[in-house]
Amino acid sequence: MKKKVLSILSLSIVFWMNAQEKDSLNQKKIEEVVITGQYMQQSINKSIYKVEVIDAEQIKNMAVTNAADVLNQTLNIQITPDTNSGNSTANIMGLGGSYVKILIDNIPVVGDTGLGSNIDLTKISLSNIERIEVVKGSMGVEYGNGALAGVINIITKKSSHKKLSIRAALQEETVRDGYDLRKRGKGRHIQNVNVGYNFNDHWFTNISFNHNQFMGYQGNSEGYKYFGQDNKRGYEWNPKDQYEATGLIKYTKNKTSVFYKISYLSEKFNFYNPKVDRISLNDGQGGVTYTSTDREYNTERWLHQLNIQTSLGQIRYTGDFSYQNQDRKYFDYVYDIPNRAKDTHYDERSYYKTDVFYSRGMFSNFLDNKKFDFQLGYELDHTNGYAALIAGDFDGQNIRRKIFTYGNFISAEWNVSDKFSVRPGARLSLSNKFDNQFNYSVSARLKTSENSNLRGIFGTANRYPTYDEMFTYFVNVNHDIQGNPDLTPEKGYSVGAFWDQGFTIGDGWKFNYNLEALYVDLKDKIEMVMIKRPSTYKYMNIDTYRSLLFGANANIVKDQFTLGVRTSLNGISVSKQDMDIASPTDFQYNFQTGANVSYKLKNAGTAFNLYYKYTGPSRLYVLEGNAFRLGKNDGFHMMDFIVSQPFWKNQLELSAGVKNIFDVTTINSTANGGNAHTAGSDRLNLYYGRSYFARLMYQF
C-alpha cells in the first residue's frame, strides 16, 4: 500500500508542476569541469590529475539507480556485494573498500566504522547526481586516511539554468525470473522525484526524494514462508527497502557562493533465518507449528553540509563543514511461519553507530599569479564510534572509541610554460590514537599538442586500523583469534603515467584515446596471521601488496553514434606470512575489456544503448593447511541493453531493457581460502542474474 501511495504522490507532483509557468531561461552548454583534487573547479583537459567522469546523461542512459550499479560498468572497479549484510563496497586494483575513499560533494561519507571508507554504495542513490568523478591512485595529501587505491567523488546538482526544473521517474524491474507488485511480492520497485527552483539570480533550492525497494532473490532457497527443516528457508539475496530525501539551498552573488544541504536515509534490511524449529503446541491433539528467529536491521543516516566559497581580498577560500551520523540498529523476533505471525516483543539495539564532525578548508591564490601560486589547507575529523558485539567478536563488551585527526596540507602549482605545469604537495596528519602520518605527492602535466596531454603522478597515503583489526577477541577451546591494539597505520604509494589525445578524422568523425600505467605499493598491510599452531591467530602489520595496471581506451563519435572501447591488464603481487611459511610474490594478471555503443534515431529520437564488460579469470595465493596454493576465480561477461523513446516534446521518456544478459549469478572460485572462523566457499556470489526493466520518466 505504501508503495502505491508513493507512486501516486510522485505522479501527482509531476502533473501539478507541469501546470506551472515554464521558464524562459536558455540552457547554455559549458565545458566539462571537475573538482576532485583541484584547487577550484577546473576544465577536465586542464586538470593536473587524470579524472574519469561519468556524467548525468550517461547515468540516465544506463537506467541505474544507485552508485554500485553505475560503477560496476567501470573497468578496474569491482563492486563486492555482501548478501548477509546487504552492503556493496568498491574494489580498485584488487584493494577493497577500506582503501577507497568515497566522497559526496568532496566530503567523505559516514559509514559503519568511520568516515569515507567501506561505504555501502547501494545507499547512495542517483536521483540528483550531476556526475561521478573517479581518480585512481594514492591521494593522501588531498584526502587523507584511506585514499590509498583511489577516490570516488559523487557530485550532486546544485544549480539549474531553468526557473523551475522537475524530474520524476517510476522504474520496475524483475529480479531474475521474479516480479510481483503485491506486498511481499518479487522484483525491484523504484520511485524518485527531483524539483529545483531559482527564486532569482542569487537563490536556488532543490529537493529530491528516492524510494528503492528490493524484494529479495530466493535463488536455491525457498523464501520466508517455507518451513522445511533442511536449511533452505530464506533468500540468497535478502530484501532491502530504502528511502532517501535531500534538500539544498544555495546563495550566489559576485565571488561568493554558499550552500547548505541536508540528506536523510532510512533503510530496512531483512535477514530470514534458514534454520526452522518445530514447536509443539501442547494442545492435547499433537499439534505443532514451525518458527524461525529472524532479524531486521534498520539504518538511519543524516548528512549535513555547509559549503562556503568566497574571496578574502585576492585569496580564494573554500570551506566545508559537515555533521554526519549513521546508526544501524537490529532486533530479533520469532516468526510463526505457518500462521504468518510475528512476535512483537523485542528490544531494538544499536549494531554500529558513528557520529562525525568534519571540516575541510582550503586557501589559494595567495600570489594572484598565473605562473606560480600555492594552496594551504586543513582537515579535521572528530569521530565517535560504537560497535556492538554482533558487529564482531569482541572481548565480552561493546567497543567504543573516539578518534580525532587533524591534518594540514600544502601544495604549489608552477606553470613552467604554457605547456608544462607541476604541482608538489605535502600533508602532516596528527591523531590522538596513532603516530603522526606524513604524506607527499608530485604531479605534472605536459600539453604535447592542442588536443593531447601527458600526466605523471606520484602520491602516498595511509590507512588507520579498523575495529575488528584492533579489538577482535574470540577465544574458546577451539579458537584463539585476537585483534591488536598496537597496530600501526598501513602506508602506501602510487606512481602513474597517463596519455590522452583527441582529433577529428574528417567528415564529422571525432576520435580520442588514452593510455595509462599505474603502480600501487602497500607496506605494513594488516592481515590475520597464525602465530601459534594449530589455531592461534592475531592481526599484524606484516604483508606487502603491489598492484600494476596497464590500460587503453578509445572513443569514436559521429553525429548520433558513439562507440567506446576499454581494455586493461591488472597484475597483483601479495606477500603473505604465516608462521614460517611465506607465499610466492610473483604477479598474477587479470584482463578486463569493455565497450559501450549508443545510437539515436535523428527524427524519432529513439536511443539504443549497449554496455558490455568482460572480467577475465583472476588468481590469488591462499593458505591451505601448511602451504600456499594458487587459487582461481573464473571470468565472466556482463551486458546490458536499453532502448529509450521520448514523447510529448521530450518531456516524457519511456525506457525498457534487459540487464545482465548473460545471467551471471555466481562463479566458480578456488581462491576463497576462508579464515580462522570459516572454511572457504567454492562459489563467489556476484549478482542475482538477468533482469528486465521498464522506466517512465518525466522531465521539465
Disulfide bonds with the S-S distance in Angstrom:
none
